[in-house]
């Protein structure tokens, strides 16, 4: 199955580099040393709140954090989808961010959904949400009704920050800072309060699974990632892409994103991975749909099918699972 490199990936090291970091402690500037790239775990990424700043959610995978707000900055580390950071500043399309371990750096604005929260108390994320547009040419209006003037139009899979909800309309903030209203029918909303409690947006999961099931019987095509034909990871990639999740293209790479989930804690929407046909590495992926079943594009059966995970071949060749929708 083909591998598609992410445009933000960078394997270059940065051992020994030094950079100035504005710690925002009074007006003092501190200089710190960074010794190599550090792997970031999920516990590393809890937001560090400070009054008047913002909270940001990473909207891609393998997103580079750099020492300065340009491609000339060396890479400190990489972040993945839904990682949460504190936003300190914005300059020339780049955001200055802070991780929970105190490290600071810069992320290109395209890969960060930002919510300003001057009214949010320390550690309080109850009212923060991320929304994904579910249609094309969706109007953003100046107020929450059809009488509001149209500010702009958004297309499917556009990510926005959700600020409020009134009478079936969502108040949203765009990446350029503008605010407006969008009708609720055209927005899939994930609350960060649910994310912080480890709960899953069931409505989004249910719709994703229903969408995946709509492809049952679609032909298996090696290297395929469209409704004309899927291979295993192409099917997973396509389904999640429809809901705004930009996953890696291969099963092996897909098994590195999101959060690890044990077999006993599987929930619908989790990705499941296997070593099949005598492979020594992960070479097959599918989507767990509950009740001990998962949906996959099977090369053996030649089409998209629903299979048992609790017995038989796939139980014996099961390796691991990852949770993307948090």
Residue pairs with C-beta under 8 A, 6 or more apart in sequence:
1 222
1 223
1 231
1 232
1 233
1 234
1 249
1 250
1 251
1 283
2 223
2 249
2 250
3 248
3 249
3 250
3 253
4 248
4 249
6 60
6 61
6 62
6 248
8 60
8 62
8 63
8 64
8 78
8 108
8 111
9 62
9 64
9 78
10 64
10 75
10 78
12 74
12 75
13 36
13 37
14 34
14 36
14 37
14 67
14 74
14 75
14 76
15 35
15 36
16 33
16 35
17 33
17 34
17 67
17 74
18 31
18 32
18 33
18 34
19 31
19 32
19 34
19 67
19 68
19 73
19 74
20 29
20 30
20 31
21 29
21 30
21 31
21 32
21 104
22 29
22 88
22 89
22 96
22 104
23 29
23 30
23 104
24 50
24 88
34 67
34 76
34 103
37 75
37 76
37 77
37 78
38 76
38 77
38 103
39 77
40 77
40 78
40 79
40 83
40 99
42 259
44 99
44 100
44 101
45 79
45 83
45 84
45 85
45 99
45 100
46 84
46 100
47 55
47 84
47 85
47 86
47 100
47 125
48 86
48 98
48 99
48 100
48 102
49 55
49 86
49 120
49 121
49 122
49 123
49 124
50 86
50 122
51 118
51 122
52 118
53 86
53 87
53 88
53 117
54 86
54 87
54 114
54 115
54 116
54 117
55 84
55 85
55 86
55 87
55 114
55 115
55 117
55 120
55 125
55 128
55 192
56 84
56 85
56 86
56 87
56 95
56 97
56 107
56 112
56 113
56 114
56 115
57 82
57 83
57 84
57 112
57 113
57 130
57 192
58 79
58 80
58 81
58 82
58 83
58 84
58 85
58 107
58 111
58 112
59 81
59 110
59 111
59 112
59 113
59 159
59 244
59 246
60 80
60 81
60 110
60 111
60 246
61 80
61 81
61 246
61 247
61 248
61 257
62 78
62 80
63 78
63 79
63 80
63 107
63 108
63 111
64 75
64 78
64 107
64 108
65 75
65 76
65 77
65 78
65 79
65 97
65 105
65 106
65 107
66 73
66 74
66 75
66 76
66 105
66 106
66 107
67 73
67 74
67 76
67 105
67 106
68 106
69 91
69 92
69 93
69 94
69 95
69 96
69 106
70 92
70 94
70 106
73 105
73 106
76 103
76 105
77 103
77 105
79 85
79 107
80 257
80 258
81 245
81 246
81 257
81 258
81 324
82 195
82 324
82 326
84 192
84 195
85 97
85 98
85 99
85 107
85 112
86 97
86 98
86 99
87 95
87 96
87 97
87 98
87 112
87 114
88 95
88 96
88 97
88 98
88 104
89 95
89 96
90 96
90 109
90 114
93 108
93 109
93 110
94 106
94 107
94 108
94 109
95 106
95 107
95 108
95 109
95 112
95 114
96 104
96 105
96 106
97 104
97 105
97 106
97 107
97 112
98 104
109 175
110 175
113 130
113 159
113 160
113 161
113 175
114 161
114 173
114 175
115 128
115 161
115 163
115 173
116 173
117 128
120 127
120 128
125 192
125 193
125 196
126 193
127 163
127 164
127 193
128 161
128 162
128 191
128 192
128 193
129 161
129 162
129 189
129 190
129 191
129 192
130 159
130 160
130 161
130 162
130 189
130 190
130 192
131 159
131 160
131 161
131 162
131 170
131 172
131 182
131 187
131 188
131 189
131 190
132 157
132 158
132 159
132 160
132 187
132 188
132 190
132 243
132 244
133 154
133 155
133 156
133 157
133 158
133 159
133 160
133 182
133 186
133 187
134 156
134 186
134 187
134 188
135 155
135 156
135 186
136 155
136 156
137 153
137 155
138 153
138 154
138 155
138 182
138 183
138 186
139 150
139 153
139 182
139 183
140 150
140 151
140 152
140 153
140 154
140 172
140 174
140 180
140 181
140 182
141 148
141 149
141 150
141 151
141 180
141 181
141 182
142 148
142 149
142 150
142 151
142 180
142 181
143 181
144 166
144 167
144 168
144 169
144 170
144 171
144 181
145 167
145 169
145 181
148 180
148 181
151 178
151 180
152 174
152 178
152 180
154 160
154 182
156 242
157 241
157 242
157 243
157 244
159 175
159 244
160 172
160 173
160 174
160 175
160 182
160 187
161 172
161 173
162 170
162 171
162 172
162 187
162 189
163 170
163 171
163 172
163 173
163 179
164 170
164 171
165 171
165 184
168 183
168 184
168 185
169 181
169 182
169 183
169 184
170 181
170 182
170 183
170 184
170 187
170 189
171 179
171 180
171 181
172 179
172 180
172 181
172 182
172 187
173 179
174 180
188 201
188 203
188 204
188 207
188 243
188 244
189 201
190 201
190 204
190 325
191 201
194 200
194 201
195 326
198 326
200 267
200 269
200 323
200 325
200 326
201 325
204 243
204 269
204 325
205 267
205 268
205 269
205 325
206 268
207 243
208 239
208 240
208 242
208 243
208 269
208 287
208 325
209 268
209 269
209 287
209 289
209 290
209 295
211 239
211 242
211 243
212 235
212 239
212 287
212 289
212 295
213 289
213 295
213 306
215 227
215 230
215 235
215 239
215 304
216 295
216 303
216 304
216 305
216 306
217 303
217 304
218 227
218 229
218 230
218 235
218 297
218 303
218 304
219 228
219 229
219 230
219 302
219 303
220 229
220 230
220 231
220 297
220 298
220 299
220 301
220 302
220 303
220 304
221 228
221 229
221 230
221 231
221 234
222 231
222 299
223 231
223 234
224 230
224 231
224 234
224 297
225 231
225 234
225 235
225 237
225 238
225 249
226 234
226 238
227 238
230 238
230 297
230 304
231 297
231 299
232 251
232 284
232 285
232 286
232 296
232 297
232 298
232 299
233 249
233 250
233 251
233 254
233 285
234 249
234 297
235 286
235 296
235 297
235 304
236 247
236 251
236 254
236 271
236 285
236 286
236 287
237 247
237 248
237 249
237 254
239 287
240 247
240 324
241 247
245 324
245 325
247 254
247 257
247 324
248 254
248 256
248 257
251 273
251 282
251 283
251 284
251 285
252 281
252 282
252 283
254 271
254 273
254 285
254 322
255 271
255 273
255 282
255 285
255 319
255 320
255 322
256 322
257 322
257 324
258 271
258 322
258 323
258 324
258 326
259 322
259 323
259 326
260 320
260 321
260 322
260 323
261 267
261 270
261 321
261 322
261 323
262 321
263 318
263 321
266 272
266 288
266 309
266 321
267 288
267 290
267 323
268 288
268 289
268 290
269 287
269 288
269 323
269 324
269 325
270 287
270 288
270 321
270 322
270 323
270 324
271 285
271 286
271 287
271 288
271 321
271 322
271 323
271 324
272 285
272 286
272 287
272 288
272 294
272 309
272 318
272 320
272 321
273 282
273 284
273 285
273 318
273 319
273 320
273 321
273 322
274 282
274 283
274 284
274 285
274 286
274 314
274 317
274 318
274 319
275 281
275 282
275 283
275 284
275 317
275 319
276 283
276 284
276 317
277 283
282 319
282 320
284 296
284 317
285 296
286 294
286 295
286 296
286 307
287 294
287 295
287 296
288 294
288 309
288 321
289 295
289 306
292 308
292 309
292 310
293 306
293 307
293 308
293 309
294 306
294 307
294 309
294 314
295 304
295 305
295 306
295 307
296 304
296 305
296 306
296 307
297 303
297 304
297 305
298 304
298 305
298 307
307 314
308 314
308 315
309 315
309 318
